[in-house]
């Protein structure tokens, strides 16, 4: 009986040790990002670095102050890459009054409409009509030819306090990529709604929102484009 109790105790200790060791391995992997990042999101992390001089809004729109006083607005590279193919953009009318953080323009994609917010307050003074001649061009050059419209800002000092620039903007985009990776992993139990699973178990993030619909799409919009 004593020997049996000793054996049970030893086996119990070994089991506990194995469980603790496995938890530690998972924790270390999560902290290093080795297992928690799908391959496509790692690509986004490695390549996405906003140009200097651009201000980023938390809804993944950017603002560029021009010498004329007008502010150019567009979608940042991170947003444009996860969106994938876009059929066309719906742009605001010239003269429209916009508010920071409120819907300003939309992307139409296979019958879906995805709205994006304005990074600043102001009145629309120009729109980029060429963007719909080549909607995919905004993916290749999101901070150049991909601009959507310009506004005459009405409260730029206050607006800039809520935007990010330089190293702060780059660090924030990296955090957003980490967050998006976790979002994909959380919803990967519904493969028909989150896209293609890669051989390494990751999820291909490039253009992933083309495959999203229903509740998952709405959650993603609220989480990343507001």
RAURRA-V247765 format. One record per pair of residues at least 6 apart in sequence whose ideal C-beta (glycine too) atoms are under 8 Angstrom apart, sorted by the first residue. I is the first residue (numbers start at 1). GAP is how many residues later the second one is. D is the distance in whole Angstrom. If there is no record, write none. Layout:
i = {I & I}
gap = {GAP & GAP}
d = {D & D}
This chain:
i = {26 & 29 & 29 & 30 & 33 & 36 & 36 & 36 & 36 & 37 & 37 & 37 & 37 & 38 & 38 & 38 & 38 & 38 & 38 & 38 & 38 & 39 & 39 & 39 & 39 & 40 & 40 & 40 & 40 & 40 & 40 & 40 & 41 & 41 & 41 & 41 & 41 & 41 & 41 & 41 & 43 & 43 & 44 & 44 & 44 & 44 & 44 & 44 & 44 & 45 & 45 & 45 & 48 & 48 & 48 & 48 & 48 & 48 & 49 & 49 & 50 & 50 & 50 & 50 & 50 & 50 & 50 & 50 & 51 & 52 & 53 & 53 & 53 & 54 & 54 & 54 & 54 & 54 & 54 & 55 & 55 & 55 & 55 & 55 & 55 & 55 & 55 & 55 & 55 & 56 & 56 & 56 & 56 & 56 & 56 & 56 & 56 & 56 & 56 & 57 & 57 & 57 & 57 & 57 & 57 & 57 & 57 & 58 & 58 & 59 & 59 & 59 & 59 & 59 & 59 & 59 & 60 & 60 & 60 & 60 & 60 & 60 & 60 & 60 & 61 & 61 & 61 & 61 & 61 & 61 & 61 & 61 & 61 & 61 & 62 & 62 & 62 & 62 & 62 & 62 & 63 & 63 & 63 & 63 & 63 & 63 & 63 & 64 & 64 & 64 & 64 & 64 & 65 & 65 & 66 & 66 & 69 & 69 & 70 & 70 & 70 & 70 & 70 & 70 & 71 & 71 & 71 & 71 & 71 & 71 & 71 & 71 & 72 & 72 & 72 & 73 & 73 & 73 & 73 & 73 & 73 & 73 & 73 & 73 & 74 & 74 & 74 & 74 & 74 & 74 & 75 & 75 & 75 & 75 & 75 & 75 & 75 & 76 & 76 & 76 & 77 & 77 & 78 & 78 & 78 & 79 & 79 & 79 & 80 & 80 & 80 & 80 & 81 & 81 & 81 & 81 & 82 & 82 & 82 & 82 & 82 & 82 & 83 & 83 & 83 & 83 & 83 & 83 & 83 & 84 & 84 & 84 & 84 & 84 & 84 & 85 & 85 & 85 & 85 & 85 & 86 & 86 & 86 & 86 & 86 & 86 & 86 & 87 & 87 & 87 & 87 & 88 & 88 & 88 & 88 & 89 & 89 & 89 & 89 & 89 & 89 & 89 & 89 & 89 & 90 & 90 & 90 & 90 & 90 & 91 & 91 & 91 & 91 & 91 & 91 & 91 & 92 & 92 & 92 & 92 & 92 & 92 & 93 & 93 & 94 & 94 & 94 & 94 & 95 & 95 & 96 & 96 & 97 & 97 & 98 & 98 & 98 & 98 & 98 & 98 & 98 & 98 & 99 & 99 & 100 & 100 & 100 & 100 & 100 & 100 & 100 & 100 & 101 & 101 & 101 & 101 & 102 & 102 & 103 & 103 & 103 & 103 & 104 & 104 & 104 & 104 & 105 & 105 & 105 & 105 & 106 & 106 & 106 & 106 & 107 & 107 & 107 & 109 & 109 & 110 & 112 & 112 & 114 & 114 & 114 & 114 & 115 & 115 & 116 & 117 & 117 & 118 & 119 & 119 & 120 & 120 & 120 & 120 & 120 & 121 & 121 & 121 & 121 & 121 & 122 & 122 & 122 & 122 & 123 & 123 & 123 & 124 & 124 & 124 & 125 & 125 & 125 & 126 & 126 & 127 & 127 & 127 & 128 & 128 & 128 & 130 & 131 & 131 & 131 & 131 & 131 & 131 & 137 & 137 & 138 & 138 & 138 & 139 & 140 & 153 & 164 & 176 & 179 & 180 & 180 & 181 & 183 & 183 & 183 & 184 & 184 & 184 & 184 & 184 & 185 & 187 & 187 & 187 & 188 & 188 & 188 & 190 & 191 & 193 & 193 & 193 & 193 & 193 & 194 & 194 & 194 & 194 & 194 & 195 & 195 & 195 & 195 & 195 & 195 & 196 & 196 & 196 & 197 & 198 & 209 & 209 & 212}
gap = {9 & 6 & 7 & 6 & 145 & 142 & 145 & 146 & 149 & 8 & 141 & 144 & 165 & 143 & 146 & 147 & 160 & 164 & 165 & 166 & 167 & 159 & 161 & 163 & 165 & 158 & 162 & 163 & 164 & 165 & 166 & 168 & 136 & 137 & 139 & 140 & 143 & 161 & 162 & 164 & 162 & 163 & 34 & 37 & 38 & 133 & 136 & 161 & 162 & 129 & 132 & 133 & 29 & 30 & 33 & 125 & 126 & 129 & 121 & 124 & 6 & 12 & 26 & 27 & 93 & 119 & 120 & 123 & 92 & 114 & 11 & 12 & 112 & 8 & 9 & 10 & 89 & 111 & 115 & 7 & 8 & 9 & 10 & 64 & 105 & 108 & 109 & 110 & 114 & 6 & 7 & 20 & 63 & 107 & 108 & 109 & 113 & 116 & 117 & 6 & 43 & 44 & 60 & 61 & 62 & 105 & 106 & 104 & 168 & 42 & 57 & 58 & 60 & 165 & 166 & 167 & 15 & 16 & 18 & 19 & 56 & 116 & 164 & 165 & 12 & 13 & 14 & 15 & 18 & 43 & 55 & 56 & 57 & 58 & 11 & 12 & 13 & 14 & 57 & 81 & 8 & 9 & 10 & 56 & 57 & 96 & 100 & 7 & 8 & 9 & 79 & 83 & 6 & 91 & 6 & 84 & 83 & 84 & 55 & 56 & 80 & 81 & 82 & 83 & 48 & 49 & 51 & 79 & 80 & 81 & 82 & 85 & 75 & 77 & 78 & 31 & 45 & 46 & 47 & 74 & 75 & 76 & 77 & 78 & 64 & 68 & 69 & 72 & 73 & 74 & 8 & 32 & 41 & 63 & 67 & 71 & 73 & 66 & 67 & 97 & 65 & 66 & 95 & 98 & 99 & 37 & 145 & 146 & 58 & 59 & 62 & 66 & 58 & 124 & 125 & 126 & 98 & 123 & 124 & 125 & 126 & 127 & 24 & 26 & 31 & 56 & 124 & 126 & 127 & 25 & 122 & 123 & 124 & 125 & 126 & 24 & 50 & 51 & 122 & 125 & 21 & 22 & 23 & 49 & 50 & 52 & 53 & 21 & 22 & 23 & 48 & 19 & 20 & 44 & 47 & 16 & 17 & 18 & 19 & 42 & 43 & 46 & 49 & 59 & 15 & 16 & 17 & 18 & 23 & 14 & 36 & 37 & 38 & 40 & 57 & 58 & 6 & 12 & 13 & 32 & 35 & 57 & 31 & 34 & 30 & 31 & 32 & 33 & 28 & 29 & 27 & 28 & 25 & 26 & 6 & 20 & 22 & 23 & 24 & 25 & 26 & 53 & 19 & 22 & 17 & 18 & 19 & 20 & 21 & 55 & 59 & 62 & 16 & 17 & 61 & 125 & 15 & 16 & 12 & 13 & 14 & 15 & 12 & 13 & 14 & 45 & 10 & 11 & 43 & 44 & 7 & 8 & 9 & 10 & 6 & 7 & 9 & 100 & 101 & 100 & 101 & 105 & 95 & 103 & 107 & 111 & 106 & 110 & 109 & 108 & 109 & 33 & 40 & 44 & 31 & 33 & 35 & 36 & 39 & 32 & 33 & 34 & 37 & 38 & 29 & 30 & 31 & 32 & 28 & 29 & 31 & 25 & 26 & 27 & 25 & 26 & 27 & 23 & 24 & 21 & 22 & 23 & 19 & 20 & 21 & 15 & 6 & 7 & 14 & 15 & 16 & 17 & 8 & 9 & 7 & 8 & 10 & 7 & 6 & 6 & 8 & 48 & 44 & 25 & 44 & 24 & 36 & 37 & 40 & 10 & 11 & 19 & 21 & 24 & 18 & 6 & 7 & 29 & 6 & 9 & 15 & 26 & 6 & 18 & 19 & 20 & 21 & 23 & 9 & 14 & 17 & 18 & 22 & 8 & 9 & 10 & 13 & 16 & 17 & 7 & 8 & 15 & 6 & 6 & 8 & 11 & 8}
d = {8 & 4 & 7 & 5 & 7 & 8 & 6 & 7 & 7 & 7 & 7 & 5 & 7 & 6 & 6 & 7 & 7 & 3 & 4 & 7 & 6 & 5 & 6 & 4 & 7 & 8 & 7 & 7 & 4 & 3 & 5 & 7 & 5 & 8 & 6 & 4 & 7 & 8 & 8 & 5 & 7 & 7 & 6 & 6 & 7 & 5 & 8 & 6 & 8 & 6 & 5 & 8 & 5 & 5 & 7 & 5 & 8 & 7 & 5 & 8 & 6 & 7 & 6 & 7 & 7 & 5 & 6 & 7 & 5 & 6 & 7 & 8 & 7 & 5 & 7 & 5 & 6 & 7 & 7 & 7 & 4 & 7 & 8 & 7 & 6 & 4 & 7 & 5 & 7 & 5 & 8 & 6 & 8 & 6 & 5 & 7 & 5 & 7 & 7 & 7 & 8 & 7 & 7 & 8 & 4 & 7 & 6 & 8 & 7 & 7 & 6 & 4 & 7 & 8 & 5 & 5 & 6 & 5 & 6 & 4 & 7 & 8 & 6 & 6 & 6 & 7 & 6 & 7 & 8 & 8 & 5 & 6 & 7 & 5 & 7 & 6 & 7 & 5 & 7 & 7 & 5 & 7 & 6 & 4 & 5 & 8 & 6 & 7 & 4 & 8 & 8 & 8 & 6 & 8 & 6 & 7 & 7 & 8 & 6 & 7 & 5 & 7 & 6 & 8 & 8 & 5 & 7 & 6 & 5 & 8 & 5 & 7 & 5 & 8 & 5 & 7 & 7 & 6 & 7 & 7 & 6 & 6 & 7 & 7 & 7 & 6 & 7 & 5 & 4 & 5 & 8 & 8 & 6 & 7 & 6 & 7 & 7 & 6 & 8 & 7 & 5 & 7 & 5 & 6 & 7 & 8 & 7 & 7 & 6 & 5 & 5 & 7 & 7 & 8 & 6 & 7 & 7 & 6 & 7 & 7 & 6 & 5 & 6 & 7 & 7 & 8 & 7 & 5 & 8 & 8 & 7 & 3 & 7 & 6 & 4 & 7 & 8 & 7 & 7 & 6 & 5 & 7 & 5 & 4 & 7 & 7 & 8 & 5 & 6 & 7 & 7 & 8 & 5 & 5 & 6 & 6 & 7 & 6 & 7 & 6 & 6 & 7 & 8 & 6 & 6 & 4 & 8 & 7 & 8 & 5 & 5 & 7 & 8 & 8 & 6 & 6 & 7 & 6 & 6 & 5 & 7 & 6 & 7 & 8 & 5 & 7 & 7 & 6 & 6 & 6 & 7 & 5 & 8 & 6 & 5 & 4 & 7 & 7 & 6 & 7 & 7 & 6 & 7 & 6 & 8 & 6 & 6 & 5 & 5 & 8 & 5 & 7 & 5 & 7 & 8 & 8 & 6 & 6 & 4 & 7 & 6 & 8 & 6 & 6 & 4 & 8 & 8 & 6 & 5 & 7 & 5 & 6 & 5 & 7 & 8 & 5 & 7 & 8 & 7 & 7 & 7 & 7 & 7 & 8 & 6 & 7 & 7 & 7 & 6 & 7 & 6 & 7 & 7 & 6 & 6 & 5 & 8 & 6 & 4 & 6 & 5 & 5 & 8 & 6 & 3 & 5 & 4 & 5 & 6 & 5 & 7 & 5 & 7 & 5 & 5 & 6 & 5 & 6 & 4 & 7 & 4 & 8 & 5 & 6 & 6 & 7 & 7 & 6 & 8 & 7 & 8 & 6 & 5 & 7 & 7 & 3 & 8 & 7 & 8 & 7 & 5 & 7 & 8 & 7 & 7 & 7 & 8 & 7 & 7 & 6 & 8 & 5 & 7 & 7 & 7 & 7 & 5 & 6 & 5 & 7 & 6 & 7 & 6 & 7 & 6 & 6 & 7 & 5 & 6 & 7 & 7 & 7 & 7 & 6 & 6 & 8 & 5 & 4 & 8 & 7 & 5 & 8 & 6 & 6 & 7 & 7 & 6}
